[in-house]
Amino acid sequence: QPQPQAQRLSHLCHAIRDSMAPVEHFDVIVLGAGISGIGAAHHLKNTWGAGTFVVLERREMFGGTWDIFRYPGIRTDSDMFTFGYEHRPWPSDRPIAERAEILAYLRGAIVDGGLDEHIRYGEEAISAVWESEKGLWTLTTGKGNVFTCRFLQTCLGFYEDEPYKPVFEGADDFTAAGGTIIHPYRWPEGHHVAEKRIAVVGSGATAITLIPSLTKMGASHVTMVQRSPGYIVPMRNSDPIAAAALKEGLPLAEMHSRVREAKAEEMQVMRQVRENRTLEQRDRAFIKMMRNEVPKELMDDEEFKKHFTPRYNVWQQRLCLAPDSDFFQCLRARTASVVTGTIDKFDNKGILMKDGTRVDCDIIVTATGFILHQNMPMGAMKVVVDGVPYRSVDHAMYKDCMLSDMPNFMFVKGYQFISWTMKVDLVCKHLCRLLEFMQEKGIKKVVPKVPASGIGPSPGPPMNSGYIQRSVHTFTKHGSKVPWAPLLDYTADKALLLQDPVEHDCLELEYFGHQEQHEQQHEQHLLANPSSSSSSSSPTYLQRSKL
């Protein structure tokens, strides 16, 4: 243990350091300016609006996933009427949109919403330290800038920067012979594929998106090399309600509202289907949709079963969408084909399968997925709570947006089976309710606590996708009891987050003391009389805080 004199010296050194470092204070800090962070900023400004906030984005551009990933044809796998924001209409009848359209939509949300001034680019938070005595988070960025806040919200996504790259024997032989290996998440700008034979390894959403795009770019042939089949759902990329509304000349807001109402009804129908049909009935229905897209003259029943009958039940992994049946059109045009089996190795000509099948090619695209953050939902940021390093795997999720023993903290994790952003809106509105509750009651700290009775057995992950199975050992625990159970039902989640009381037996509250209440009153005086702040001896952070 440090001696008292050494301890005082250490505290003095820290005090000198802190006094020299420029510190900016905000009531709320949001990390990440992707679709979730932009949505959070909107709600903090418009739904709450009673304090200061800033969004720190580590990159020099907004958009998150939609700016990072640049492979050909990258698009949503949810309709933009629900993947987009409730408050901002999607201005088209085409529900599935590509990267450029999504970025334009997000840019409009920032500019039209007056959010530019709240976003700081190039500020990656590398550490976040909570001190209960001060009731503050202190964040340090890679640039050395220091920020403090009363409440922290992370919208960091869930993927590591580096994608998942399994080792393929013979990869060096392929590249030495002049072949090219590309991971789609690191797609080289301007790479030419015209007249090239391309093998896409994988059968997830990325592969199903890439294959039609590569054929449009002039590839001589594209082969999807899959270990096992997945569910690929053909859909028309024009919403009839939106198309009719636009033809009628209705305002975009009215069109957006009508479509979202219809989508909500569709979700209820799909829920009933899931509840009232057996697993076998559900699987057969989706397989039949795929069979209708692949004529028997192209693929007989035995071959179809091999390539398009998944080993898992529908909804155990995300469904892949084929807007306007583009993937199946490539099969019918014979510009693309499918090979199913286990890869033996790469060689100087392409890919050799275990069963002896060859896939000769010029380019191999390894659409093998990604790696989840090992400390979700904090990303790579180091987190310390009252001197103790915080590891999310040792804790539990409260309302699927807060963590046990983590004070004044909320994170955004969207839905997996329906549009991600529908949950973003719910969580961000819930944060605004919580902030209002804290202000009204004079609360300094809120922290979820696991009750002595426990939270019930963990239900396990809702999907068995490879990227989930590779990281399941790092997941924060869920329980089986509300509010510790995962939130998977929009209607029930809306009631929990937006209607049920914010206060809960599992949410520990700490109120401001008398002196702190005096400081808050002084702070309100400063806000009402800015000219008096120059002669004030109060801490700088109070001059910018309303919380």
ROPARO-708896 format. One record per residue (C-alpha): residue number from 0; residue in one letter; x, y, z. Coordinates in steps of 0.001 Angstrom, whole numbers, plus 500000, padded with zeros to 6 digits. Layout:
! residues N
  seq  type      c1      c2      c3
  NUM     a       X       Y       Z
...
This chain:
! residues 547
  seq  type      c1      c2      c3
    0     q  500000  500000  500000
    1     p  501341  503498  499228
    2     q  502427  505564  502234
    3     p  500237  508586  503097
    4     q  502951  511050  502026
    5     a  503459  509277  498687
    6     q  499721  509058  498215
    7     r  499308  512792  498793
    8     l  502132  513476  496321
    9     s  500449  511254  493752
   10     h  497149  513085  494222
   11     l  498976  516425  493921
   12     c  500625  515338  490662
   13     h  497289  514213  489272
   14     a  495709  517496  490314
   15     i  498468  519501  488587
   16     r  498137  517361  485446
   17     d  494366  517737  485396
   18     s  494561  521477  485919
   19     m  496915  521814  482923
   20     a  494908  519602  480565
   21     p  492114  521355  478683
   22     v  488849  519768  479806
   23     e  485497  520162  478121
   24     h  482371  519172  479994
   25     f  479004  518097  478629
   26     d  475970  516632  480284
   27     v  475986  513720  477841
   28     i  478679  512319  475585
   29     v  477749  509986  472735
   30     l  480456  507826  471177
   31     g  480024  507105  467477
   32     a  478431  508988  464584
   33     g  476961  506069  462686
   34     i  473246  505568  462185
   35     s  472796  504960  465940
   36     g  474869  507949  467104
   37     i  473147  510334  464695
   38     g  469795  509064  465965
   39     a  470957  509609  469546
   40     a  471997  513172  468745
   41     h  468588  513898  467238
   42     h  466780  512731  470356
   43     l  469124  514507  472775
   44     k  468506  517744  470896
   45     n  464789  517395  470237
   46     t  463256  514851  472630
   47     w  465314  515924  475668
   48     g  466767  519313  474796
   49     a  467493  520295  478405
   50     g  471269  520012  478468
   51     t  474534  519910  476575
   52     f  475878  517004  474564
   53     v  478562  516099  472070
   54     v  479106  513177  469707
   55     l  482704  511951  469470
   56     e  483473  510087  466245
   57     r  486850  508371  465904
   58     r  486925  508642  462115
   59     e  486869  511753  459930
   60     m  483469  510851  458483
   61     f  480011  510020  459767
   62     g  478148  506897  458763
   63     g  479965  504087  460581
   64     t  479370  500838  458682
   65     w  478110  502690  455641
   66     d  481350  504595  455239
   67     i  483752  501843  456335
   68     f  482496  499075  454038
   69     r  482869  499866  450350
   70     y  482553  496600  448490
   71     p  480481  496608  445287
   72     g  476745  496846  445825
   73     i  476797  497143  449627
   74     r  473209  497739  450699
   75     t  470774  497396  453575
   76     d  469285  494050  454449
   77     s  466295  495800  456036
   78     d  463796  498151  454416
   79     m  464731  501815  454678
   80     f  461281  502807  455934
   81     t  462103  501116  459244
   82     f  465903  501069  459009
   83     g  465671  504824  458512
   84     y  464556  507088  461331
   85     e  460989  507504  462484
   86     h  461432  511283  462322
   87     r  463006  511432  458841
   88     p  461084  510082  455832
   89     w  462802  507821  453337
   90     p  462249  509709  450038
   91     s  461779  506737  447707
   92     d  459536  503750  447114
   93     r  462650  501511  446946
   94     p  463045  499933  450391
   95     i  466496  498393  449817
   96     a  469129  501091  449356
   97     e  472818  501121  448522
   98     r  475651  502829  450377
   99     a  475610  506179  448559
  100     e  471870  506603  449130
  101     i  472194  505776  452818
  102     l  475074  508220  453318
  103     a  473075  510951  451572
  104     y  470145  510198  453892
  105     l  472374  510395  456977
  106     r  474031  513590  455757
  107     g  470578  515112  455387
  108     a  469685  514046  458923
  109     i  472798  515816  460235
  110     v  472491  519011  458193
  111     d  468722  519457  458350
  112     g  468683  518517  462020
  113     g  471372  521053  462939
  114     l  473580  518332  464373
  115     d  476857  519409  462719
  116     e  477918  521557  465655
  117     h  477484  518623  468033
  118     i  479782  516177  466215
  119     r  483571  516102  466708
  120     y  485426  514024  464127
  121     g  488789  512334  464635
  122     e  488196  511936  468374
  123     e  488591  508295  469386
  124     a  487894  507699  473067
  125     i  490648  505407  474305
  126     s  489683  505455  477979
  127     a  486641  506220  480106
  128     v  487005  506578  483885
  129     w  484054  506899  486251
  130     e  484474  508512  489685
  131     s  481476  508195  491974
  132     e  482738  510954  494268
  133     k  482500  513462  491419
  134     g  479620  511773  489653
  135     l  481544  512173  486404
  136     w  482939  510227  483494
  137     t  486354  511392  482258
  138     l  487149  510441  478674
  139     t  490557  510747  477048
  140     t  490886  510609  473262
  141     g  493737  509473  471065
  142     k  494559  513137  470430
  143     g  495066  513685  474154
  144     n  491889  515713  474540
  145     v  489948  515287  477783
  146     f  486174  515403  478145
  147     t  483937  514933  481149
  148     c  480234  514169  481320
  149     r  477489  513164  483699
  150     f  476158  510480  481370
  151     l  477844  508354  478705
  152     q  476159  506648  475766
  153     t  478011  504363  473350
  154     c  476927  503797  469761
  155     l  480120  502050  468682
  156     g  478757  499133  466694
  157     f  479986  495654  467426
  158     y  482693  494788  464907
  159     e  486454  494873  465265
  160     d  488339  496839  462628
  161     e  489926  493686  461250
  162     p  487556  491200  459575
  163     y  487572  487475  460196
  164     k  490236  485875  457998
  165     p  490478  482095  458242
  166     v  493732  480620  456959
  167     f  493408  478844  453614
  168     e  496183  476465  452688
  169     g  497757  477373  449356
  170     a  496762  481057  449409
  171     d  500363  482038  448658
  172     d  500442  479668  445696
  173     f  497363  481363  444245
  174     t  498734  484890  444580
  175     a  502214  483840  443366
  176     a  500575  482585  440166
  177     g  498999  486016  439604
  178     g  495698  485512  441406
  179     t  494156  488136  443699
  180     i  492575  487520  447123
  181     i  490272  490239  448477
  182     h  488300  490488  451687
  183     p  485155  492508  450902
  184     y  485554  494655  454017
  185     r  488904  495808  452601
  186     w  487832  496214  448981
  187     p  490519  498085  446978
  188     e  489155  501227  445375
  189     g  488827  500999  441610
  190     h  489673  497303  441415
  191     h  488797  495944  437960
  192     v  486750  492762  437709
  193     a  485683  492910  434056
  194     e  486299  489648  432183
  195     k  487564  488026  435395
  196     r  486491  484664  436821
  197     i  485607  485266  440447
  198     a  485010  482881  443349
  199     v  483138  484311  446339
  200     v  483745  482232  449476
  201     g  480739  482504  451777
  202     s  476941  482498  451635
  203     g  475931  485338  453949
  204     a  474453  488729  453121
  205     t  477784  490064  451824
  206     a  478137  487226  449300
  207     i  474510  487498  448166
  208     t  475024  491242  447656
  209     l  478370  490926  445877
  210     i  477484  488319  443284
  211     p  474876  490331  441308
  212     s  477057  493446  441566
  213     l  480148  491673  440216
  214     t  478220  490296  437252
  215     k  476943  493813  436489
  216     m  480549  495033  436585
  217     g  481397  492631  433764
  218     a  482863  489584  435506
  219     s  482944  486684  433071
  220     h  481545  484333  435729
  221     v  481018  484373  439507
  222     t  480914  481204  441614
  223     m  479572  481203  445155
  224     v  481573  478675  447172
  225     q  479608  477826  450297
  226     r  480169  475336  453070
  227     s  476404  475013  453561
  228     p  473309  476804  452209
  229     g  471456  479741  453743
  230     y  467985  481226  453336
  231     i  467784  483741  450465
  232     v  464502  485604  450215
  233     p  463462  487153  446880
  234     m  461568  490422  447200
  235     r  460319  493194  444948
  236     n  462357  496347  445533
  237     s  459412  498702  445319
  238     d  456955  499190  448136
  239     p  453406  499384  446724
  240     i  452125  501691  449478
  241     a  455042  504089  449017
  242     a  454731  503969  445224
  243     a  450996  504747  445398
  244     a  451560  507599  447871
  245     l  454247  509170  445708
  246     k  452069  508823  442607
  247     e  449232  510482  444520
  248     g  451557  513365  445388
  249     l  451291  512935  449135
  250     p  453887  514610  451377
  251     l  456870  512392  452190
  252     a  456004  512433  455883
  253     e  452553  511028  455154
  254     m  453980  508361  452852
  255     h  456589  507430  455462
  256     s  453950  507148  458177
  257     r  451665  504935  456063
  258     v  454469  502552  455141
  259     r  455740  502259  458725
  260     e  452220  501446  459924
  261     a  451978  498726  457287
  262     k  455403  497374  458289
  263     a  454295  497226  461922
  264     e  451300  495134  460872
  265     e  453609  492885  458824
  266     m  455780  492331  461892
  267     q  452751  491225  463873
  268     v  451784  488802  461106
  269     m  455325  487406  460975
  270     r  455293  487009  464739
  271     q  452060  485025  464505
  272     v  453601  482883  461775
  273     r  456583  482142  463989
  274     e  454325  481275  466903
  275     n  451679  479259  465046
  276     r  453732  477245  462578
  277     t  456143  474438  463344
  278     l  459814  474816  462551
  279     e  459400  472390  459667
  280     q  456471  474358  458224
  281     r  458418  477606  458391
  282     d  461498  476096  456785
  283     r  459466  474529  453968
  284     a  457776  477862  453198
  285     f  461088  479658  452721
  286     i  462661  476798  450781
  287     k  459624  476828  448468
  288     m  460223  480530  447740
  289     m  463774  479694  446664
  290     r  462634  476690  444634
  291     n  460240  478956  442716
  292     e  463207  481119  441716
  293     v  465360  478224  440473
  294     p  463653  476328  437612
  295     k  464125  472576  437345
  296     e  465716  472888  433908
  297     l  468476  474866  435624
  298     m  468791  472664  438712
  299     d  467127  469327  439440
  300     d  465681  468512  442860
  301     e  468744  466677  444132
  302     e  471085  469492  443161
  303     f  468688  472111  444538
  304     k  468550  470287  447865
  305     k  472341  470299  448042
  306     h  472672  474036  447309
  307     f  469494  475539  448810
  308     t  468369  473454  451797
  309     p  469934  474960  454942
  310     r  471026  472805  457870
  311     y  469496  475263  460346
  312     n  465978  476541  460915
  313     v  464825  479833  459477
  314     w  465582  482829  461754
  315     q  468411  481030  463533
  316     q  470563  483229  461311
  317     r  469738  486439  459507
  318     l  467827  486049  456269
  319     c  469564  487187  453093
  320     l  467514  489395  450788
  321     a  467581  489307  446996
  322     p  465865  492536  445880
  323     d  464110  492037  442546
  324     s  465492  488468  442736
  325     d  468864  489754  441521
  326     f  470837  486800  442887
  327     f  468503  484278  441283
  328     q  468509  486228  438017
  329     c  472277  485667  437851
  330     l  471773  481930  438285
  331     r  469109  481833  435598
  332     a  471341  483831  433239
  333     r  474186  481412  434059
  334     t  476501  484320  434870
  335     a  476761  482863  438376
  336     s  476720  479377  439887
  337     v  476934  477657  443268
  338     v  479400  475095  444606
  339     t  478615  473562  448005
  340     g  481107  471675  450113
  341     t  484322  471970  452104
  342     i  487364  473736  450707
  343     d  490475  471568  450650
  344     k  492924  474283  449645
  345     f  493743  477109  447269
  346     d  496249  476381  444525
  347     n  497795  478160  441547
  348     k  494570  477868  439548
  349     g  491931  478636  442162
  350     i  490073  476507  444723
  351     l  490117  472728  445169
  352     m  487196  471226  447100
  353     k  487421  468142  449328
  354     d  485266  466168  446887
  355     g  487634  466963  444021
  356     t  485540  469720  442445
  357     r  487616  472583  441057
  358     v  486727  476274  440968
  359     d  489283  477887  438701
  360     c  489347  481652  438990
  361     d  491351  484867  438748
  362     i  490023  486511  441924
  363     i  488969  484966  445237
  364     v  486740  487097  447450
  365     t  486734  485785  451036
  366     a  483337  486902  452351
  367     t  484029  485098  455619
  368     g  482502  487606  458019
  369     f  483729  489724  460878
  370     i  484852  489587  464493
  371     l  482781  491056  467308
  372     h  484312  493406  469870
  373     q  485705  491502  472825
  374     n  484360  494038  475337
  375     m  481002  495009  473913
  376     p  479565  497592  474041
  377     m  482707  499615  474851
  378     g  484677  498595  471774
  379     a  488418  498956  472240
  380     m  488014  501670  474894
  381     k  489462  500913  478336
  382     v  486841  501437  481023
  383     v  487481  501914  484747
  384     v  484759  502298  487386
  385     d  485947  503693  490721
  386     g  489460  502396  490182
  387     v  488457  498920  488962
  388     p  488795  497873  485289
  389     y  485362  497013  483899
  390     r  484839  493845  481828
  391     s  481352  493549  480401
  392     v  481521  489728  480314
  393     d  481448  489738  484133
  394     h  478179  491645  484239
  395     a  474569  491553  483019
  396     m  472441  493573  480628
  397     y  469613  495648  482073
  398     k  466785  496457  479637
  399     d  469201  495427  476889
  400     c  470694  498932  476964
  401     m  472447  499322  480339
  402     l  474998  497228  482234
  403     s  474997  496100  485840
  404     d  477421  498021  488093
  405     m  478043  500590  485349
  406     p  476886  504047  486543
  407     n  475277  506631  484271
  408     f  475798  504599  481142
  409     m  473659  503430  478265
  410     f  474451  501749  474968
  411     v  472618  501135  471716
  412     k  472190  497667  470303
  413     g  469646  497395  467516
  414     y  467425  494496  466589
  415     q  468747  491454  464746
  416     f  465563  489979  463270
  417     i  463919  493270  462273
  418     s  465341  496687  461410
  419     w  468226  497714  463671
  420     t  467095  501330  463936
  421     m  463670  500592  465361
  422     k  465379  499705  468623
  423     v  467770  502669  468320
  424     d  464768  505004  468490
  425     l  463345  503204  471536
  426     v  466631  503210  473461
  427     c  467394  506868  472704
  428     k  463915  507938  473789
  429     h  464374  505879  476955
  430     l  467638  507716  477639
  431     c  465790  511025  477362
  432     r  463175  509784  479844
  433     l  465937  508741  482234
  434     l  467732  512100  481939
  435     e  464490  513957  482626
  436     f  463840  511719  485640
  437     m  467336  512387  487012
  438     q  466946  516136  486584
  439     e  463506  516224  488143
  440     k  464516  514162  491185
  441     g  468014  515594  491690
  442     i  469707  512264  491021
  443     k  473469  512142  490701
  444     k  473935  508488  489793
  445     v  471877  505603  488438
  446     v  473340  502112  488314
  447     p  471625  498781  487590
  448     k  472216  496150  490277
  449     v  471623  492423  489942
  450     p  469145  491438  492705
  451     a  470009  488821  495313
  452     s  467323  486583  493797
  453     g  469256  486543  490524
  454     i  468101  487191  486975
  455     g  467215  483670  485887
  456     p  469064  481391  483458
  457     s  470598  482930  480371
  458     p  468548  482238  477241
  459     g  471708  482083  475140
  460     p  472280  483934  471862
  461     p  469210  484172  469585
  462     m  471225  483189  466496
  463     n  473878  480598  465704
  464     s  475770  482519  463019
  465     g  479505  481883  462843
  466     y  480505  485349  464032
  467     i  478302  484911  467103
  468     q  479567  481422  467930
  469     r  483177  482641  467670
  470     s  482550  485345  470288
  471     v  479806  483976  472532
  472     h  482294  483509  475399
  473     t  482766  487305  475540
  474     f  479074  488234  475733
  475     t  477547  490137  478614
  476     k  475001  487938  480383
  477     h  471264  488119  479873
  478     g  468679  486738  482245
  479     s  465251  485227  481729
  480     k  463411  487794  483843
  481     v  462407  491326  482847
  482     p  464257  493718  482898
  483     w  467283  491436  482444
  484     a  465919  489418  479513
  485     p  466863  490304  475920
  486     l  464493  492689  474137
  487     l  463305  490983  470948
  488     d  459674  492098  470561
  489     y  459129  495667  469354
  490     t  455639  496037  470852
  491     a  456635  494722  474286
  492     d  459920  496651  474210
  493     k  458129  499886  473377
  494     a  455950  499461  476473
  495     l  458953  498661  478699
  496     l  461173  501505  477501
  497     l  458644  504257  476768
  498     q  455669  503598  479051
  499     d  456712  501668  482143
  500     p  458162  503748  485022
  501     v  461845  504599  484715
  502     e  462364  503889  488409
  503     h  462859  500203  489225
  504     d  463906  498095  492192
  505     c  467007  497002  490258
  506     l  468043  500578  489461
  507     e  470066  502001  492355
  508     l  469758  505778  492740
  509     e  472092  508225  494443
  510     y  470910  511769  495040
  511     f  472926  514967  495041
  512     g  473987  516145  498502
  513     h  473263  519599  499916
  514     q  476548  521100  498678
  515     e  476084  519604  495234
  516     q  472556  520988  495073
  517     h  474035  524392  495910
  518     e  476512  523986  493054
  519     q  473683  523086  490701
  520     q  471823  526226  491736
  521     h  475013  528216  491160
  522     e  475358  526553  487771
  523     q  471823  527602  486813
  524     h  472722  531147  487853
  525     l  475768  531032  485575
  526     l  473696  529802  482681
  527     a  471201  532591  483232
  528     n  473977  535188  483718
  529     p  476935  534237  481475
  530     s  478766  537496  482218
  531     s  479247  536475  485839
  532     s  481086  533280  484921
  533     s  484467  534987  484475
  534     s  484674  535906  488141
  535     s  483329  532573  489343
  536     s  485523  530179  491251
  537     s  483305  527201  490373
  538     p  484758  524307  488373
  539     t  484748  524873  484615
  540     y  482544  521869  483933
  541     l  479669  523389  485904
  542     q  479607  526356  483555
  543     r  478512  524110  480685
  544     s  476326  521651  482527
  545     k  472580  521627  482835
  546     l  472227  518108  484214
